[in-house]
Amino acid sequence: MTATDLTPKLQAILSPKLRFLAPGAAVPMDEDLGKLGLDSMASIDLLMEIEQELGVQIPDDMMTADTFSTGNHLLAVIEKLVP
């Protein structure tokens, strides 16, 4: 799976977890997810959904604040894990 394939899938997973994103708006992959409304509880849901929908498990050492700072950072980590 490539970034081109993963981006819309990740955006679909992220969108409902971003409380401050307007309904139907595209997820801006370079903006701070915290400022878009991703909180700690939503981050846990996000992690579980990524693992389930994309078939990857993010190792503990990759679960950092930087990983979850923007959609692009999260995408970069997922790309490293996708076979």
N, CA, C and O atoms as a CHARMM CRD file, in Angstrom:
* protein
*
  332
    1    1 MET  N      0.84300  -1.17800   0.00000 PROA 1      0.00000
    2    1 MET  CA     0.00000   0.00000   0.00000 PROA 1      0.00000
    3    1 MET  C      0.89000   1.24300   0.00000 PROA 1      0.00000
    4    1 MET  O      1.86300   1.31000   0.75100 PROA 1      0.00000
    5    2 THR  N      0.56400   2.21000  -0.82700 PROA 2      0.00000
    6    2 THR  CA     1.36100   3.43000  -0.94100 PROA 2      0.00000
    7    2 THR  C      0.71200   4.56900  -0.17600 PROA 2      0.00000
    8    2 THR  O     -0.41500   4.44400   0.30200 PROA 2      0.00000
    9    3 ALA  N      1.43200   5.68900  -0.06100 PROA 3      0.00000
   10    3 ALA  CA     0.89000   6.88000   0.59400 PROA 3      0.00000
   11    3 ALA  C     -0.38000   7.33900  -0.11000 PROA 3      0.00000
   12    3 ALA  O     -1.31400   7.82200   0.53000 PROA 3      0.00000
   13    4 THR  N     -0.40800   7.18500  -1.43400 PROA 4      0.00000
   14    4 THR  CA    -1.58600   7.57900  -2.20200 PROA 4      0.00000
   15    4 THR  C     -2.78600   6.73800  -1.79100 PROA 4      0.00000
   16    4 THR  O     -3.90200   7.24900  -1.70900 PROA 4      0.00000
   17    5 ASP  N     -2.56500   5.45900  -1.53500 PROA 5      0.00000
   18    5 ASP  CA    -3.63700   4.57000  -1.08900 PROA 5      0.00000
   19    5 ASP  C     -4.01400   4.83000   0.36600 PROA 5      0.00000
   20    5 ASP  O     -5.19200   4.80500   0.72500 PROA 5      0.00000
   21    6 LEU  N     -3.01100   5.07700   1.19400 PROA 6      0.00000
   22    6 LEU  CA    -3.22800   5.23200   2.62400 PROA 6      0.00000
   23    6 LEU  C     -3.85900   6.55900   3.01700 PROA 6      0.00000
   24    6 LEU  O     -4.63900   6.61300   3.96800 PROA 6      0.00000
   25    7 THR  N     -3.53700   7.62000   2.30800 PROA 7      0.00000
   26    7 THR  CA    -3.99800   8.95000   2.71200 PROA 7      0.00000
   27    7 THR  C     -5.51500   9.04000   2.83700 PROA 7      0.00000
   28    7 THR  O     -6.00100   9.46600   3.88400 PROA 7      0.00000
   29    8 PRO  N     -6.29100   8.65700   1.81600 PROA 8      0.00000
   30    8 PRO  CA    -7.74800   8.76400   1.98400 PROA 8      0.00000
   31    8 PRO  C     -8.29500   7.84000   3.07000 PROA 8      0.00000
   32    8 PRO  O     -9.27500   8.17400   3.73500 PROA 8      0.00000
   33    9 LYS  N     -7.67000   6.68800   3.24800 PROA 9      0.00000
   34    9 LYS  CA    -8.11100   5.77900   4.30600 PROA 9      0.00000
   35    9 LYS  C     -7.85800   6.39400   5.67400 PROA 9      0.00000
   36    9 LYS  O     -8.71700   6.34700   6.55400 PROA 9      0.00000
   37   10 LEU  N     -6.66400   6.97600   5.84800 PROA 10     0.00000
   38   10 LEU  CA    -6.34100   7.61700   7.12100 PROA 10     0.00000
   39   10 LEU  C     -7.23600   8.82600   7.35700 PROA 10     0.00000
   40   10 LEU  O     -7.68900   9.04500   8.48000 PROA 10     0.00000
   41   11 GLN  N     -7.49400   9.60900   6.32800 PROA 11     0.00000
   42   11 GLN  CA    -8.37700  10.76200   6.47800 PROA 11     0.00000
   43   11 GLN  C     -9.78500  10.32800   6.89900 PROA 11     0.00000
   44   11 GLN  O    -10.41800  10.99300   7.71900 PROA 11     0.00000
   45   12 ALA  N    -10.26800   9.23100   6.34900 PROA 12     0.00000
   46   12 ALA  CA   -11.59400   8.72300   6.71700 PROA 12     0.00000
   47   12 ALA  C    -11.63300   8.27200   8.17500 PROA 12     0.00000
   48   12 ALA  O    -12.64500   8.43600   8.85500 PROA 12     0.00000
   49   13 ILE  N    -10.52100   7.70200   8.65000 PROA 13     0.00000
   50   13 ILE  CA   -10.43800   7.27900  10.04700 PROA 13     0.00000
   51   13 ILE  C    -10.32400   8.49700  10.96600 PROA 13     0.00000
   52   13 ILE  O    -10.94600   8.54000  12.02700 PROA 13     0.00000
   53   14 LEU  N     -9.53400   9.47600  10.55600 PROA 14     0.00000
   54   14 LEU  CA    -9.30300  10.66600  11.37900 PROA 14     0.00000
   55   14 LEU  C    -10.52600  11.57800  11.48400 PROA 14     0.00000
   56   14 LEU  O    -10.84200  12.07400  12.56500 PROA 14     0.00000
   57   15 SER  N    -11.19400  11.79100  10.39100 PROA 15     0.00000
   58   15 SER  CA   -12.24900  12.80100  10.30400 PROA 15     0.00000
   59   15 SER  C    -13.25500  12.78900  11.45900 PROA 15     0.00000
   60   15 SER  O    -13.48200  13.84400  12.05200 PROA 15     0.00000
   61   16 PRO  N    -13.86200  11.66600  11.80500 PROA 16     0.00000
   62   16 PRO  CA   -14.84900  11.70200  12.89100 PROA 16     0.00000
   63   16 PRO  C    -14.25600  11.94200  14.27700 PROA 16     0.00000
   64   16 PRO  O    -14.99000  12.20100  15.23100 PROA 16     0.00000
   65   17 LYS  N    -12.95200  11.86000  14.39200 PROA 17     0.00000
   66   17 LYS  CA   -12.30500  12.05300  15.69400 PROA 17     0.00000
   67   17 LYS  C    -11.83000  13.49000  15.90700 PROA 17     0.00000
   68   17 LYS  O    -11.35200  13.83900  16.98600 PROA 17     0.00000
   69   18 LEU  N    -11.96500  14.31100  14.88200 PROA 18     0.00000
   70   18 LEU  CA   -11.51100  15.70700  14.96000 PROA 18     0.00000
   71   18 LEU  C    -12.72300  16.60700  15.21100 PROA 18     0.00000
   72   18 LEU  O    -13.42300  17.00300  14.27900 PROA 18     0.00000
   73   19 ARG  N    -12.95400  16.91900  16.47800 PROA 19     0.00000
   74   19 ARG  CA   -14.15100  17.65200  16.90000 PROA 19     0.00000
   75   19 ARG  C    -14.27900  19.03000  16.28300 PROA 19     0.00000
   76   19 ARG  O    -15.39400  19.52400  16.11800 PROA 19     0.00000
   77   20 PHE  N    -13.17400  19.66200  15.93800 PROA 20     0.00000
   78   20 PHE  CA   -13.22800  21.03300  15.42900 PROA 20     0.00000
   79   20 PHE  C    -13.14500  21.11300  13.90900 PROA 20     0.00000
   80   20 PHE  O    -13.01900  22.20000  13.34600 PROA 20     0.00000
   81   21 LEU  N    -13.21500  19.96900  13.25300 PROA 21     0.00000
   82   21 LEU  CA   -13.21700  19.93300  11.79300 PROA 21     0.00000
   83   21 LEU  C    -14.66300  20.03700  11.32800 PROA 21     0.00000
   84   21 LEU  O    -15.53400  19.30900  11.80300 PROA 21     0.00000
   85   22 ALA  N    -14.90600  20.94200  10.40300 PROA 22     0.00000
   86   22 ALA  CA   -16.26400  21.12800   9.89900 PROA 22     0.00000
   87   22 ALA  C    -16.76300  19.84300   9.24100 PROA 22     0.00000
   88   22 ALA  O    -16.00100  19.15300   8.56300 PROA 22     0.00000
   89   23 PRO  N    -18.03400  19.52600   9.44200 PROA 23     0.00000
   90   23 PRO  CA   -18.58700  18.32100   8.80800 PROA 23     0.00000
   91   23 PRO  C    -18.38200  18.35100   7.29400 PROA 23     0.00000
   92   23 PRO  O    -18.67700  19.35000   6.63700 PROA 23     0.00000
   93   24 GLY  N    -17.87500  17.25300   6.75300 PROA 24     0.00000
   94   24 GLY  CA   -17.64700  17.14900   5.32100 PROA 24     0.00000
   95   24 GLY  C    -16.35600  17.77400   4.83100 PROA 24     0.00000
   96   24 GLY  O    -16.00500  17.63500   3.65900 PROA 24     0.00000
   97   25 ALA  N    -15.63400  18.46800   5.72400 PROA 25     0.00000
   98   25 ALA  CA   -14.37300  19.10000   5.32300 PROA 25     0.00000
   99   25 ALA  C    -13.27400  18.04800   5.21200 PROA 25     0.00000
  100   25 ALA  O    -13.27100  17.05000   5.93300 PROA 25     0.00000
  101   26 ALA  N    -12.35200  18.29200   4.30400 PROA 26     0.00000
  102   26 ALA  CA   -11.20100  17.40800   4.14700 PROA 26     0.00000
  103   26 ALA  C    -10.27500  17.57000   5.35300 PROA 26     0.00000
  104   26 ALA  O    -10.13600  18.66400   5.90200 PROA 26     0.00000
  105   27 VAL  N     -9.65600  16.48700   5.74700 PROA 27     0.00000
  106   27 VAL  CA    -8.70400  16.53100   6.85800 PROA 27     0.00000
  107   27 VAL  C     -7.40600  17.15700   6.35200 PROA 27     0.00000
  108   27 VAL  O     -6.76400  16.60600   5.45800 PROA 27     0.00000
  109   28 PRO  N     -7.01000  18.31000   6.91600 PROA 28     0.00000
  110   28 PRO  CA    -5.73800  18.92100   6.52000 PROA 28     0.00000
  111   28 PRO  C     -4.58600  18.13900   7.15000 PROA 28     0.00000
  112   28 PRO  O     -4.37000  18.19600   8.36100 PROA 28     0.00000
  113   29 MET  N     -3.86200  17.42200   6.32400 PROA 29     0.00000
  114   29 MET  CA    -2.85500  16.48500   6.82200 PROA 29     0.00000
  115   29 MET  C     -1.65000  17.15700   7.46600 PROA 29     0.00000
  116   29 MET  O     -0.87300  16.49300   8.15200 PROA 29     0.00000
  117   30 ASP  N     -1.47900  18.45300   7.26100 PROA 30     0.00000
  118   30 ASP  CA    -0.31400  19.14000   7.82400 PROA 30     0.00000
  119   30 ASP  C     -0.66300  20.00200   9.03400 PROA 30     0.00000
  120   30 ASP  O      0.19900  20.71600   9.54700 PROA 30     0.00000
  121   31 GLU  N     -1.90400  19.94900   9.49500 PROA 31     0.00000
  122   31 GLU  CA    -2.29800  20.76000  10.65200 PROA 31     0.00000
  123   31 GLU  C     -2.25200  19.94000  11.93400 PROA 31     0.00000
  124   31 GLU  O     -2.38400  18.71600  11.91700 PROA 31     0.00000
  125   32 ASP  N     -2.06100  20.64200  13.04200 PROA 32     0.00000
  126   32 ASP  CA    -1.97600  20.03100  14.36600 PROA 32     0.00000
  127   32 ASP  C     -3.29600  19.33100  14.69700 PROA 32     0.00000
  128   32 ASP  O     -4.34700  19.96900  14.75200 PROA 32     0.00000
  129   33 LEU  N     -3.23300  18.02400  14.91600 PROA 33     0.00000
  130   33 LEU  CA    -4.44300  17.25600  15.19900 PROA 33     0.00000
  131   33 LEU  C     -5.08000  17.65900  16.52500 PROA 33     0.00000
  132   33 LEU  O     -6.30000  17.59500  16.67100 PROA 33     0.00000
  133   34 GLY  N     -4.26700  18.07200  17.48400 PROA 34     0.00000
  134   34 GLY  CA    -4.80000  18.54700  18.75800 PROA 34     0.00000
  135   34 GLY  C     -5.64900  19.79300  18.57500 PROA 34     0.00000
  136   34 GLY  O     -6.70200  19.92800  19.19700 PROA 34     0.00000
  137   35 LYS  N     -5.19800  20.69600  17.73200 PROA 35     0.00000
  138   35 LYS  CA    -5.96000  21.91400  17.47200 PROA 35     0.00000
  139   35 LYS  C     -7.23000  21.63800  16.67800 PROA 35     0.00000
  140   35 LYS  O     -8.16700  22.43600  16.68000 PROA 35     0.00000
  141   36 LEU  N     -7.24500  20.49200  15.99900 PROA 36     0.00000
  142   36 LEU  CA    -8.44500  20.09200  15.25700 PROA 36     0.00000
  143   36 LEU  C     -9.40900  19.28500  16.13600 PROA 36     0.00000
  144   36 LEU  O    -10.47500  18.87000  15.68200 PROA 36     0.00000
  145   37 GLY  N     -9.02100  19.06800  17.39900 PROA 37     0.00000
  146   37 GLY  CA    -9.93100  18.43800  18.35000 PROA 37     0.00000
  147   37 GLY  C     -9.60400  17.00900  18.74000 PROA 37     0.00000
  148   37 GLY  O    -10.39800  16.37200  19.43200 PROA 37     0.00000
  149   38 LEU  N     -8.45500  16.48200  18.31800 PROA 38     0.00000
  150   38 LEU  CA    -8.07400  15.13100  18.72900 PROA 38     0.00000
  151   38 LEU  C     -7.58100  15.18900  20.17400 PROA 38     0.00000
  152   38 LEU  O     -6.55800  15.80900  20.46800 PROA 38     0.00000
  153   39 ASP  N     -8.31800  14.53800  21.07000 PROA 39     0.00000
  154   39 ASP  CA    -7.89700  14.51200  22.47400 PROA 39     0.00000
  155   39 ASP  C     -7.36000  13.11700  22.81900 PROA 39     0.00000
  156   39 ASP  O     -7.29100  12.24600  21.95200 PROA 39     0.00000
  157   40 SER  N     -6.98500  12.91100  24.06600 PROA 40     0.00000
  158   40 SER  CA    -6.34600  11.65100  24.44900 PROA 40     0.00000
  159   40 SER  C     -7.27700  10.45200  24.27500 PROA 40     0.00000
  160   40 SER  O     -6.82900   9.38700  23.85000 PROA 40     0.00000
  161   41 MET  N     -8.53600  10.60100  24.58800 PROA 41     0.00000
  162   41 MET  CA    -9.48200   9.49100  24.41700 PROA 41     0.00000
  163   41 MET  C     -9.68000   9.17700  22.93900 PROA 41     0.00000
  164   41 MET  O     -9.72600   8.01000  22.55100 PROA 41     0.00000
  165   42 ALA  N     -9.79600  10.20200  22.12400 PROA 42     0.00000
  166   42 ALA  CA    -9.95200   9.99400  20.68000 PROA 42     0.00000
  167   42 ALA  C     -8.68500   9.38200  20.09100 PROA 42     0.00000
  168   42 ALA  O     -8.75700   8.62300  19.12400 PROA 42     0.00000
  169   43 SER  N     -7.53500   9.70100  20.65900 PROA 43     0.00000
  170   43 SER  CA    -6.26600   9.12800  20.18400 PROA 43     0.00000
  171   43 SER  C     -6.23800   7.62100  20.38700 PROA 43     0.00000
  172   43 SER  O     -5.73100   6.88500  19.54100 PROA 43     0.00000
  173   44 ILE  N     -6.78000   7.16500  21.50100 PROA 44     0.00000
  174   44 ILE  CA    -6.83000   5.72700  21.77200 PROA 44     0.00000
  175   44 ILE  C     -7.75600   5.04700  20.76600 PROA 44     0.00000
  176   44 ILE  O     -7.42100   3.99800  20.21500 PROA 44     0.00000
  177   45 ASP  N     -8.92400   5.65100  20.52800 PROA 45     0.00000
  178   45 ASP  CA    -9.85000   5.11500  19.52800 PROA 45     0.00000
  179   45 ASP  C     -9.20000   5.10900  18.14800 PROA 45     0.00000
  180   45 ASP  O     -9.34400   4.15500  17.38400 PROA 45     0.00000
  181   46 LEU  N     -8.48500   6.18800  17.84300 PROA 46     0.00000
  182   46 LEU  CA    -7.79900   6.31000  16.55500 PROA 46     0.00000
  183   46 LEU  C     -6.78100   5.18600  16.38700 PROA 46     0.00000
  184   46 LEU  O     -6.72700   4.54000  15.34100 PROA 46     0.00000
  185   47 LEU  N     -5.99400   4.96200  17.40000 PROA 47     0.00000
  186   47 LEU  CA    -4.98000   3.91500  17.36100 PROA 47     0.00000
  187   47 LEU  C     -5.61000   2.54700  17.10500 PROA 47     0.00000
  188   47 LEU  O     -5.13500   1.78600  16.26200 PROA 47     0.00000
  189   48 MET  N     -6.67200   2.24200  17.83000 PROA 48     0.00000
  190   48 MET  CA    -7.33100   0.94300  17.66200 PROA 48     0.00000
  191   48 MET  C     -7.93300   0.80700  16.26500 PROA 48     0.00000
  192   48 MET  O     -7.86500  -0.26500  15.66300 PROA 48     0.00000
  193   49 GLU  N     -8.51400   1.87100  15.75500 PROA 49     0.00000
  194   49 GLU  CA    -9.11600   1.80900  14.42600 PROA 49     0.00000
  195   49 GLU  C     -8.05500   1.68100  13.33100 PROA 49     0.00000
  196   49 GLU  O     -8.25200   0.95200  12.35900 PROA 49     0.00000
  197   50 ILE  N     -6.94000   2.38100  13.48400 PROA 50     0.00000
  198   50 ILE  CA    -5.83900   2.24800  12.52200 PROA 50     0.00000
  199   50 ILE  C     -5.36300   0.80200  12.48900 PROA 50     0.00000
  200   50 ILE  O     -5.17800   0.22500  11.41800 PROA 50     0.00000
  201   51 GLU  N     -5.16800   0.22600  13.66200 PROA 51     0.00000
  202   51 GLU  CA    -4.69700  -1.15500  13.72600 PROA 51     0.00000
  203   51 GLU  C     -5.69100  -2.10700  13.07300 PROA 51     0.00000
  204   51 GLU  O     -5.29400  -3.03100  12.36300 PROA 51     0.00000
  205   52 GLN  N     -6.97600  -1.88400  13.30900 PROA 52     0.00000
  206   52 GLN  CA    -8.00500  -2.76400  12.76500 PROA 52     0.00000
  207   52 GLN  C     -8.20300  -2.54800  11.26500 PROA 52     0.00000
  208   52 GLN  O     -8.22700  -3.51300  10.50200 PROA 52     0.00000
  209   53 GLU  N     -8.34500  -1.30400  10.83700 PROA 53     0.00000
  210   53 GLU  CA    -8.67500  -1.00700   9.43900 PROA 53     0.00000
  211   53 GLU  C     -7.48700  -1.13400   8.48800 PROA 53     0.00000
  212   53 GLU  O     -7.64800  -1.53800   7.33700 PROA 53     0.00000
  213   54 LEU  N     -6.29400  -0.78900   8.97400 PROA 54     0.00000
  214   54 LEU  CA    -5.12800  -0.79300   8.09800 PROA 54     0.00000
  215   54 LEU  C     -4.22600  -2.00300   8.31900 PROA 54     0.00000
  216   54 LEU  O     -3.27000  -2.21500   7.57300 PROA 54     0.00000
  217   55 GLY  N     -4.52800  -2.78800   9.33700 PROA 55     0.00000
  218   55 GLY  CA    -3.77700  -4.01600   9.56400 PROA 55     0.00000
  219   55 GLY  C     -2.34800  -3.80600  10.02200 PROA 55     0.00000
  220   55 GLY  O     -1.47400  -4.62500   9.74200 PROA 55     0.00000
  221   56 VAL  N     -2.11100  -2.71600  10.72300 PROA 56     0.00000
  222   56 VAL  CA    -0.77100  -2.46900  11.26200 PROA 56     0.00000
  223   56 VAL  C     -0.87100  -2.30000  12.77200 PROA 56     0.00000
  224   56 VAL  O     -1.90400  -1.88500  13.29800 PROA 56     0.00000
  225   57 GLN  N      0.20800  -2.62400  13.45100 PROA 57     0.00000
  226   57 GLN  CA     0.27400  -2.40400  14.88600 PROA 57     0.00000
  227   57 GLN  C      1.42600  -1.43600  15.13900 PROA 57     0.00000
  228   57 GLN  O      2.58000  -1.72500  14.82000 PROA 57     0.00000
  229   58 ILE  N      1.09600  -0.29900  15.71000 PROA 58     0.00000
  230   58 ILE  CA     2.11700   0.70500  15.98100 PROA 58     0.00000
  231   58 ILE  C      2.83200   0.31400  17.27300 PROA 58     0.00000
  232   58 ILE  O      2.20700   0.25800  18.33200 PROA 58     0.00000
  233   59 PRO  N      4.14400   0.04200  17.19500 PROA 59     0.00000
  234   59 PRO  CA     4.89300  -0.35200  18.38900 PROA 59     0.00000
  235   59 PRO  C      4.95100   0.78000  19.41900 PROA 59     0.00000
  236   59 PRO  O      4.86300   1.96100  19.08300 PROA 59     0.00000
  237   60 ASP  N      5.09900   0.38500  20.66300 PROA 60     0.00000
  238   60 ASP  CA     5.13600   1.36100  21.75700 PROA 60     0.00000
  239   60 ASP  C      6.16500   2.46100  21.52600 PROA 60     0.00000
  240   60 ASP  O      5.90300   3.62700  21.82100 PROA 60     0.00000
  241   61 ASP  N      7.34000   2.09500  20.99600 PROA 61     0.00000
  242   61 ASP  CA     8.38800   3.10000  20.83100 PROA 61     0.00000
  243   61 ASP  C      8.06000   4.12200  19.73300 PROA 61     0.00000
  244   61 ASP  O      8.72100   5.15600  19.63700 PROA 61     0.00000
  245   62 MET  N      7.05300   3.84200  18.91400 PROA 62     0.00000
  246   62 MET  CA     6.64700   4.79500  17.87400 PROA 62     0.00000
  247   62 MET  C      5.42800   5.62000  18.30400 PROA 62     0.00000
  248   62 MET  O      5.01500   6.53200  17.58800 PROA 62     0.00000
  249   63 MET  N      4.86100   5.30700  19.45300 PROA 63     0.00000
  250   63 MET  CA     3.70900   6.05400  19.95500 PROA 63     0.00000
  251   63 MET  C      4.19300   7.25800  20.74600 PROA 63     0.00000
  252   63 MET  O      4.31400   7.23000  21.97100 PROA 63     0.00000
  253   64 THR  N      4.46300   8.30700  20.00000 PROA 64     0.00000
  254   64 THR  CA     4.96600   9.54200  20.61600 PROA 64     0.00000
  255   64 THR  C      4.02000  10.68900  20.28800 PROA 64     0.00000
  256   64 THR  O      3.15600  10.56900  19.42000 PROA 64     0.00000
  257   65 ALA  N      4.19200  11.77800  20.98000 PROA 65     0.00000
  258   65 ALA  CA     3.38500  12.96800  20.69100 PROA 65     0.00000
  259   65 ALA  C      3.62900  13.42400  19.26000 PROA 65     0.00000
  260   65 ALA  O      2.70800  13.89800  18.59500 PROA 65     0.00000
  261   66 ASP  N      4.86500  13.28600  18.77900 PROA 66     0.00000
  262   66 ASP  CA     5.18900  13.69000  17.41800 PROA 66     0.00000
  263   66 ASP  C      4.43600  12.83300  16.39000 PROA 66     0.00000
  264   66 ASP  O      3.97000  13.35000  15.37500 PROA 66     0.00000
  265   67 THR  N      4.31800  11.54400  16.64900 PROA 67     0.00000
  266   67 THR  CA     3.60200  10.65500  15.73700 PROA 67     0.00000
  267   67 THR  C      2.17100  11.13100  15.52600 PROA 67     0.00000
  268   67 THR  O      1.66100  11.09900  14.40600 PROA 67     0.00000
  269   68 PHE  N      1.53000  11.56700  16.59300 PROA 68     0.00000
  270   68 PHE  CA     0.13400  11.98300  16.53700 PROA 68     0.00000
  271   68 PHE  C     -0.03400  13.49400  16.39600 PROA 68     0.00000
  272   68 PHE  O     -1.12700  14.01700  16.61200 PROA 68     0.00000
  273   69 SER  N      1.03300  14.19500  16.03700 PROA 69     0.00000
  274   69 SER  CA     0.94000  15.65600  15.93800 PROA 69     0.00000
  275   69 SER  C      0.20000  16.11600  14.68600 PROA 69     0.00000
  276   69 SER  O     -0.57700  17.06900  14.74700 PROA 69     0.00000
  277   70 THR  N      0.42600  15.45900  13.55900 PROA 70     0.00000
  278   70 THR  CA    -0.27700  15.80900  12.31800 PROA 70     0.00000
  279   70 THR  C     -0.63800  14.51500  11.57700 PROA 70     0.00000
  280   70 THR  O     -0.09600  13.44600  11.85900 PROA 70     0.00000
  281   71 GLY  N     -1.54700  14.64100  10.64500 PROA 71     0.00000
  282   71 GLY  CA    -1.88900  13.49300   9.81700 PROA 71     0.00000
  283   71 GLY  C     -0.69800  12.99200   9.02800 PROA 71     0.00000
  284   71 GLY  O     -0.52300  11.78600   8.85500 PROA 71     0.00000
  285   72 ASN  N      0.12300  13.91600   8.54800 PROA 72     0.00000
  286   72 ASN  CA     1.30700  13.51700   7.77300 PROA 72     0.00000
  287   72 ASN  C      2.30800  12.74300   8.61200 PROA 72     0.00000
  288   72 ASN  O      2.91100  11.78600   8.12600 PROA 72     0.00000
  289   73 HSD  N      2.49500  13.14200   9.86800 PROA 73     0.00000
  290   73 HSD  CA     3.41300  12.40400  10.73800 PROA 73     0.00000
  291   73 HSD  C      2.88000  10.99500  10.99400 PROA 73     0.00000
  292   73 HSD  O      3.63200  10.02100  10.98000 PROA 73     0.00000
  293   74 LEU  N      1.59200  10.90700  11.22500 PROA 74     0.00000
  294   74 LEU  CA     0.97300   9.61200  11.45600 PROA 74     0.00000
  295   74 LEU  C      1.06900   8.74900  10.19800 PROA 74     0.00000
  296   74 LEU  O      1.35100   7.55400  10.28400 PROA 74     0.00000
  297   75 LEU  N      0.84100   9.34100   9.05700 PROA 75     0.00000
  298   75 LEU  CA     0.93500   8.63700   7.78400 PROA 75     0.00000
  299   75 LEU  C      2.35100   8.09000   7.57300 PROA 75     0.00000
  300   75 LEU  O      2.51100   6.95900   7.11600 PROA 75     0.00000
  301   76 ALA  N      3.36600   8.87100   7.89700 PROA 76     0.00000
  302   76 ALA  CA     4.75500   8.44200   7.73800 PROA 76     0.00000
  303   76 ALA  C      5.05400   7.21100   8.58400 PROA 76     0.00000
  304   76 ALA  O      5.74800   6.29900   8.13400 PROA 76     0.00000
  305   77 VAL  N      4.53500   7.18100   9.80000 PROA 77     0.00000
  306   77 VAL  CA     4.73900   6.02600  10.67800 PROA 77     0.00000
  307   77 VAL  C      4.01900   4.80600  10.11200 PROA 77     0.00000
  308   77 VAL  O      4.58200   3.71100  10.08700 PROA 77     0.00000
  309   78 ILE  N      2.79100   4.98400   9.66300 PROA 78     0.00000
  310   78 ILE  CA     2.00900   3.86500   9.12200 PROA 78     0.00000
  311   78 ILE  C      2.68900   3.31100   7.87300 PROA 78     0.00000
  312   78 ILE  O      2.73800   2.09500   7.68400 PROA 78     0.00000
  313   79 GLU  N      3.20800   4.18400   7.02500 PROA 79     0.00000
  314   79 GLU  CA     3.89000   3.72700   5.80100 PROA 79     0.00000
  315   79 GLU  C      5.06500   2.80600   6.12200 PROA 79     0.00000
  316   79 GLU  O      5.34000   1.87100   5.37100 PROA 79     0.00000
  317   80 LYS  N      5.75400   3.05900   7.21800 PROA 80     0.00000
  318   80 LYS  CA     6.89500   2.22200   7.61000 PROA 80     0.00000
  319   80 LYS  C      6.43900   0.82800   8.04100 PROA 80     0.00000
  320   80 LYS  O      7.21900  -0.12400   8.00000 PROA 80     0.00000
  321   81 LEU  N      5.18300   0.71200   8.45100 PROA 81     0.00000
  322   81 LEU  CA     4.69000  -0.53300   9.01500 PROA 81     0.00000
  323   81 LEU  C      3.87500  -1.38100   8.04400 PROA 81     0.00000
  324   81 LEU  O      3.68200  -2.57600   8.26900 PROA 81     0.00000
  325   82 VAL  N      3.40500  -0.77400   6.98100 PROA 82     0.00000
  326   82 VAL  CA     2.57200  -1.49700   6.01700 PROA 82     0.00000
  327   82 VAL  C      3.45700  -2.38900   5.15300 PROA 82     0.00000
  328   82 VAL  O      4.46100  -1.93600   4.60100 PROA 82     0.00000
  329   83 PRO  N      3.07800  -3.65500   5.04200 PROA 83     0.00000
  330   83 PRO  CA     3.90700  -4.56900   4.23700 PROA 83     0.00000
  331   83 PRO  C      3.89100  -4.21500   2.75000 PROA 83     0.00000
  332   83 PRO  O      4.53700  -4.88900   1.94800 PROA 83     0.00000
